[in-house]
Amino acid sequence: MATITVARHDLSISARETITEALRRFDTQQGNAWSDLMRALACQERAVFITGPDRFLRPSDVPLYTAPPVDVLEMPWRGRAHEAVTCLIGAGYLPGEPAMLRRNDAHDTYLDTGRFFEAATVLKPFKAAFVAYEGTRTLIEEIVLRAGTYVIASTGLVRRTIHGIGYTKVYPVTLPGEGVSLAQAECRACSRRWWAKDGSWWFRPEHARDAPWSYAAAEDHRDGTVACPVPSCSGRVGFRIV
Ligand SMILES: [Zn+2]
C-alpha cells in the first residue's frame, strides 16, 4: 500500500508509490525500450532510423548526407515526442487515432501531486537503430520495440518527472492507477466509518445516525491517525484511500 500522510494540513497518498504499485503488473524491462527510443530522439548526437524487426542495418545503409533505403524510415532529428509519434503513425507502427491514451489525475484525488498515465500502442514490432557518426566511423545500436502497449507514468504539476514505463503485449489497455479519489476513515474503538470523495475533506458517515465531520477540524494527528470526532469516544481514526 502506498504511504498515506495524515497531518494538520495534509491528507494525501504518495503519487509516486501508487505508480510503483500500478506498474507492478507490467514489464518495466521492456518498457525501458520506449524511454530509450524517446531519449535517442531528443539527442542531438544521434540519428534514429526505424526498420522492420528483422532488417539488419549496416553502416553502409545509412551513410552521412545520404537518404536511407526505402525500407528504412528516418526519424526527425532532435524531434519531439509528438513528431516521432506522427512519423510512426504514418508508417503504420502506431494506430492513427488516438495514438496515445492519456489520464490526468492532477485534480479531485488524494494524491500528493499531479499524476499522469499515457499509453502508446505499437501495432507491429519495429527496430529502432540509433546511429552516431564519429569521423569516418558509423556506430549503430539497435533496440526492438515489441507490439503491445507502453504505459508511461509521470508525476508533477509544473514540471513532470517520468517514474516508470510499463509494457504489456495486450492492447488496448485500461490505464492503471484507479483508486485515489475515495477516502475511508474508521475509528478503531467505536467502529464508526466515514467516507469522503474526490479529494474532499468532508467525511460523511456510513450510518445516518452518525454525524459528518471535516478533516480540517480533526485533532491530535499522530501515527497516521486523528482523534475520533465523536465526543464520547476516545478512539483513534485511521485512513484508507481506495
Ligand atoms: Zn470512535
Boltz pocket constraint, residues with backbone or C-beta under 6 A from the ligand:
constraints:
  - pocket:
      binder: B
      contacts: [[A, 187], [A, 188], [A, 189], [A, 190], [A, 191], [A, 192], [A, 228], [A, 229], [A, 230], [A, 233], [A, 234], [A, 235], [A, 236]]
      max_distance: 6.0
